[in-house]
Amino acid sequence: MGWAEREFETIDLGDPRLNRRAVLLAERLGQKPGASIPGACENGAETAAAYRFLRNEQVSCEDVMTAHRQATMGRIREHAVVLCLQDTTELDYNGQATAGLGPLSYEAQRGLYLHPTYVVTPQREPLGVMNAWTWAREFKQGDAPRGGVLESVRWVESYERIAEQAGELPGTRHVCIGDRESDILALLVMARKMNHAADYLVRCQHNRVLPEGGKLWDGVMASAPLGRIRFEMPAGRGRKARAVEQEVRAQRVMLPDRQGGQLEVTCLIASEVDVALCVVLEVKLAALPGHTGKHRLARGLQTGMVVTGEKLDPAQAALNQAV
């Protein structure tokens, strides 16, 4: 049995022929992940069958994802801690005659958005995609606000799915990780509502006002450092690789929840020290309550802190291919 047969062993598309086609297509695309569909398939008949499969109204990305999700859960069970990474990417189909697309970074650019939750181990071993949120933006009508779905919901719903799965797999600690876009109060409220079934680590975007006055980041920076961390920052656009040393501070704080109550969170700031003639690297994170102190900090750094930063019609077929 090949890897694709094992991965999609439980797939059920309502027709054994569709099941077999899904496995074969996954195997072909897995062998040549950067290739087009014709480039991945072995002949013209196989290519035509692949396009028919992707256009089939009986097949949806959710159908395909269900089997992959079950296989992913099997791998997650084998680990004590997993990192659930949320992020959004653009599927750019600009210039292609595909129906159902929406604008991307600017109105003239056409495509779809994909927001997956990608699960890895603390050692960066990939385990699979837990869920994927997909949508096409509506086009703006003059100066009116853009209609359609509230896009920030994707962060909250993805945390909700992570927390639900954490409840199904109590032997594995799930850590939800998001970039600055995920710094929204609704996510923190959802975590409290679900009794913090999954941990969260959010890169802060908002220097929030504290109930007692003052700003979040100022209060944390006024506290004594817990210690220092050192690492090698790789080369990037316009910068050379260099050694980085940061002081780490953490403080448990209360934030207004806009519902008449307060949320308890831990804010962690890693700020660069002894820096000269380069851009200062500073990371601000918010974590679930109770994660303070050196032992908690060490655990968080080990398991959660990362410094980084085809022509198909209609759009549903493009989504099926992307998944």
C-alpha positions as CSV (number, residue, x, y, z in Angstrom):
1,M,0.0,0.0,0.0
2,G,1.4,3.4,-1.0
3,W,1.5,6.5,1.1
4,A,-1.6,8.0,-0.7
5,E,-3.6,4.8,-0.1
6,R,-2.7,4.9,3.6
7,E,-3.5,8.6,3.8
8,F,-6.9,8.4,2.2
9,E,-7.8,4.9,3.4
10,T,-11.1,6.2,4.9
11,I,-12.1,8.5,2.0
12,D,-15.7,8.2,1.0
13,L,-16.9,10.2,-2.0
14,G,-20.0,8.1,-2.6
15,D,-18.4,6.2,-5.5
16,P,-15.5,3.8,-5.4
17,R,-14.2,5.1,-8.7
18,L,-14.0,8.7,-7.2
19,N,-12.2,7.3,-4.2
20,R,-9.6,5.6,-6.4
21,R,-9.2,8.7,-8.5
22,A,-8.6,10.8,-5.4
23,V,-5.9,8.5,-4.3
24,L,-4.2,8.4,-7.7
25,L,-4.3,12.2,-8.1
26,A,-2.9,12.7,-4.6
27,E,-0.1,10.3,-5.5
28,R,0.7,12.1,-8.8
29,L,0.7,15.6,-7.3
30,G,2.8,14.3,-4.3
31,Q,5.4,13.0,-6.7
32,K,5.6,16.4,-8.5
33,P,4.3,19.0,-6.0
34,G,5.3,22.0,-8.1
35,A,3.9,20.7,-11.4
36,S,0.7,21.6,-13.1
37,I,-2.0,18.9,-13.4
38,P,-0.9,17.9,-17.0
39,G,2.7,17.9,-15.8
40,A,1.9,15.7,-12.9
41,C,-0.2,13.2,-14.7
42,E,1.3,10.4,-16.9
43,N,-0.8,10.9,-20.0
44,G,-3.6,12.8,-21.6
45,A,-6.3,10.4,-20.5
46,E,-5.1,10.7,-16.9
47,T,-5.1,14.4,-17.2
48,A,-8.6,14.6,-18.5
49,A,-9.8,12.3,-15.7
50,A,-8.1,14.5,-13.1
51,Y,-10.0,17.6,-14.5
52,R,-13.3,15.7,-14.5
53,F,-12.7,14.7,-10.9
54,L,-11.9,18.3,-9.8
55,R,-15.0,19.6,-11.6
56,N,-17.3,16.9,-10.2
57,E,-20.1,18.4,-8.1
58,Q,-20.1,15.3,-5.9
59,V,-16.5,16.1,-4.7
60,S,-15.7,18.9,-2.3
61,C,-12.6,20.0,-0.5
62,E,-14.3,19.0,2.8
63,D,-14.9,15.4,1.5
64,V,-11.2,15.1,0.7
65,M,-10.1,16.8,3.9
66,T,-12.1,14.5,6.1
67,A,-10.0,11.5,5.3
68,H,-6.7,13.5,5.6
69,R,-7.9,14.9,8.9
70,Q,-8.5,11.4,10.3
71,A,-5.0,10.4,9.3
72,T,-3.6,13.6,10.8
73,M,-5.3,12.9,14.1
74,G,-3.7,9.4,14.1
75,R,-0.3,11.0,13.9
76,I,-1.1,13.7,16.5
77,R,-2.0,11.0,19.0
78,E,1.6,9.9,19.0
79,H,2.9,13.2,20.4
80,A,2.7,14.9,23.8
81,V,2.6,18.4,22.3
82,V,1.6,19.7,18.8
83,L,1.8,23.2,17.4
84,C,-1.3,24.3,15.4
85,L,-0.1,27.0,13.1
86,Q,-2.8,29.3,11.6
87,D,-2.0,31.5,8.6
88,T,-3.6,32.9,5.4
89,T,-2.4,32.6,1.9
90,E,-3.6,33.8,-1.5
91,L,-4.4,31.5,-4.4
92,D,-3.7,33.7,-7.3
93,Y,-5.7,32.8,-10.5
94,N,-5.3,36.3,-12.1
95,G,-5.6,36.2,-15.9
96,Q,-7.5,32.9,-15.9
97,A,-11.2,32.6,-17.0
98,T,-12.4,31.1,-13.7
99,A,-15.8,31.9,-12.3
100,G,-16.4,32.6,-8.7
101,L,-13.1,34.4,-7.9
102,G,-12.8,37.6,-5.9
103,P,-10.2,40.3,-5.4
104,L,-6.9,39.7,-3.6
105,S,-4.5,42.3,-2.5
106,Y,-6.0,44.8,-4.9
107,E,-9.3,44.9,-6.8
108,A,-7.8,43.9,-10.2
109,Q,-6.1,40.8,-8.9
110,R,-8.3,37.7,-8.9
111,G,-8.2,34.6,-6.8
112,L,-9.2,32.9,-3.5
113,Y,-8.0,33.0,0.1
114,L,-7.0,29.8,2.0
115,H,-6.6,29.8,5.8
116,P,-5.3,26.4,6.9
117,T,-4.3,25.2,10.4
118,Y,-1.1,23.3,9.8
119,V,0.0,20.9,12.6
120,V,3.7,20.3,13.4
121,T,5.7,18.9,16.3
122,P,8.0,21.2,18.3
123,Q,10.8,19.6,16.3
124,R,9.1,20.9,13.1
125,E,7.9,17.5,11.9
126,P,4.8,18.1,9.8
127,L,1.7,16.1,10.8
128,G,-1.0,17.4,8.5
129,V,-3.7,20.1,8.0
130,M,-6.3,20.1,10.7
131,N,-8.8,22.3,8.9
132,A,-8.9,24.9,6.1
133,W,-11.1,28.0,5.8
134,T,-11.6,29.2,2.2
135,W,-13.4,32.1,0.7
136,A,-13.6,34.6,-2.2
137,R,-13.9,38.3,-1.3
138,E,-16.7,40.4,-2.6
139,F,-15.8,43.2,-4.9
140,K,-16.1,46.7,-3.5
141,Q,-19.0,48.9,-4.7
142,G,-17.6,52.4,-4.9
143,D,-16.7,53.8,-1.6
144,A,-19.0,51.5,0.4
145,P,-17.4,49.0,2.8
146,R,-16.7,45.6,1.3
147,G,-19.5,43.1,1.9
148,G,-19.3,39.4,2.6
149,V,-18.1,37.3,5.5
150,L,-16.3,38.9,8.4
151,E,-12.8,37.6,7.7
152,S,-11.5,37.9,11.3
153,V,-13.9,35.0,12.1
154,R,-11.4,32.6,10.6
155,W,-9.0,33.0,13.5
156,V,-11.7,32.3,16.1
157,E,-13.3,29.4,14.3
158,S,-9.9,27.8,13.7
159,Y,-9.1,28.1,17.5
160,E,-12.5,26.5,18.2
161,R,-11.7,23.5,15.9
162,I,-8.3,23.1,17.6
163,A,-9.9,23.2,21.1
164,E,-12.6,20.6,20.0
165,Q,-9.9,18.3,18.7
166,A,-7.8,18.8,21.9
167,G,-10.9,17.5,23.8
168,E,-11.0,14.4,21.6
169,L,-7.2,13.8,22.1
170,P,-6.7,14.6,25.8
171,G,-3.3,12.9,25.8
172,T,-1.9,15.6,23.4
173,R,-1.4,19.2,24.3
174,H,-2.5,21.5,21.5
175,V,-1.0,25.0,21.1
176,C,-2.7,27.4,18.7
177,I,-0.2,29.8,17.2
178,G,-1.1,32.9,15.1
179,D,0.6,36.0,13.7
180,R,-0.4,39.6,14.4
181,E,-3.8,39.3,12.6
182,S,-4.9,36.8,15.2
183,D,-4.5,39.4,18.0
184,I,-8.3,39.8,18.3
185,L,-10.3,39.9,21.5
186,A,-12.9,37.4,20.2
187,L,-10.2,34.7,20.1
188,L,-9.3,35.2,23.7
189,V,-12.9,35.2,24.7
190,M,-13.5,32.0,22.8
191,A,-10.5,30.4,24.6
192,R,-12.1,31.3,27.9
193,K,-15.5,30.0,26.9
194,M,-13.9,26.7,26.0
195,N,-12.0,26.5,29.3
196,H,-8.7,26.9,27.5
197,A,-9.0,23.4,26.1
198,A,-6.2,24.4,23.7
199,D,-3.3,26.7,24.6
200,Y,-2.8,29.8,22.5
201,L,0.3,31.9,21.5
202,V,-0.6,35.1,19.7
203,R,1.9,37.6,18.3
204,C,0.6,40.9,19.7
205,Q,-0.5,43.7,17.3
206,H,-2.4,46.0,19.8
207,N,-0.9,47.8,22.7
208,R,-4.1,47.5,24.7
209,V,-5.2,49.8,27.6
210,L,-5.1,48.1,31.0
211,P,-8.1,48.5,33.4
212,E,-5.9,50.2,36.0
213,G,-4.5,52.6,33.3
214,G,-1.4,52.6,31.2
215,K,-0.6,50.4,28.2
216,L,0.1,46.7,28.0
217,W,3.6,46.8,26.6
218,D,4.8,49.6,28.8
219,G,3.8,47.6,31.9
220,V,5.6,44.5,30.8
221,M,8.7,46.3,29.8
222,A,8.9,47.9,33.2
223,S,9.2,44.5,34.8
224,A,12.5,42.8,35.6
225,P,13.8,40.4,32.8
226,L,13.3,36.7,33.4
227,G,16.5,35.9,31.5
228,R,18.1,36.0,28.0
229,I,17.9,33.8,24.9
230,R,20.4,33.6,22.1
231,F,19.9,32.3,18.5
232,E,21.1,32.7,15.0
233,M,18.8,34.8,12.8
234,P,19.1,33.5,9.2
235,A,19.7,35.8,6.2
236,G,16.6,37.4,4.6
237,R,15.7,40.1,2.2
238,G,18.3,42.8,2.5
239,R,19.8,41.5,5.7
240,K,22.7,39.2,6.6
241,A,22.6,36.3,9.0
242,R,23.6,37.4,12.5
243,A,23.6,36.3,16.2
244,V,20.7,37.7,18.2
245,E,20.4,38.1,22.0
246,Q,17.1,39.0,23.6
247,E,15.9,39.8,27.1
248,V,12.7,38.1,28.0
249,R,10.0,39.6,30.2
250,A,6.6,38.2,31.0
251,Q,3.7,39.5,33.1
252,R,0.2,38.2,33.9
253,V,-2.3,41.0,33.2
254,M,-6.1,41.5,33.0
255,L,-7.6,42.9,29.8
256,P,-11.2,44.3,29.4
257,D,-13.3,41.7,27.5
258,R,-15.9,44.4,26.3
259,Q,-18.6,42.3,28.0
260,G,-18.3,43.9,31.5
261,G,-15.6,41.5,32.6
262,Q,-11.9,40.9,32.3
263,L,-9.6,38.4,30.6
264,E,-6.5,37.0,32.3
265,V,-3.6,36.6,29.9
266,T,0.2,36.4,30.0
267,C,2.1,38.9,27.9
268,L,5.6,38.0,26.9
269,I,8.1,40.4,25.3
270,A,11.5,39.3,23.9
271,S,13.5,42.5,23.1
272,E,17.0,42.6,21.6
273,V,19.9,43.9,23.6
274,D,23.3,45.2,22.7
275,V,22.2,45.9,19.2
276,A,24.1,48.3,16.9
277,L,23.6,49.5,13.3
278,C,20.8,47.0,12.5
279,V,17.0,46.7,12.9
280,V,16.1,45.8,16.4
281,L,14.3,42.5,16.7
282,E,11.4,42.5,19.2
283,V,8.7,39.9,19.6
284,K,5.5,40.5,21.7
285,L,3.4,37.5,22.5
286,A,0.1,36.8,24.4
287,A,-0.4,33.4,25.9
288,L,-3.1,31.8,28.0
289,P,-3.2,32.7,31.7
290,G,-0.8,31.0,34.2
291,H,2.2,30.8,31.9
292,T,4.7,33.0,33.9
293,G,7.8,32.1,35.8
294,K,11.0,30.7,34.4
295,H,9.8,27.1,34.2
296,R,6.7,28.2,32.2
297,L,8.8,30.4,30.1
298,A,11.2,27.6,29.2
299,R,8.3,25.4,28.3
300,G,6.8,28.0,26.1
301,L,10.0,28.7,24.3
302,Q,10.5,25.0,23.7
303,T,7.0,24.4,22.4
304,G,5.7,27.6,20.9
305,M,7.9,30.6,20.3
306,V,8.9,31.1,16.7
307,V,10.6,34.2,15.4
308,T,9.8,34.9,11.8
309,G,7.5,36.3,11.0
310,E,-4.4,25.9,-12.8
311,K,-7.1,27.1,-14.8
312,L,-10.2,25.5,-13.4
313,D,-13.8,26.7,-13.6
314,P,-15.6,27.2,-11.3
315,A,-13.7,28.3,-8.2
316,Q,-14.8,25.2,-6.2
317,A,-12.7,23.1,-8.5
318,A,-9.7,25.3,-7.8
319,L,-10.3,24.9,-4.1
320,N,-10.4,21.1,-4.5
321,Q,-7.1,21.2,-6.3
322,A,-5.5,23.5,-3.6
323,V,-6.6,21.1,-0.8
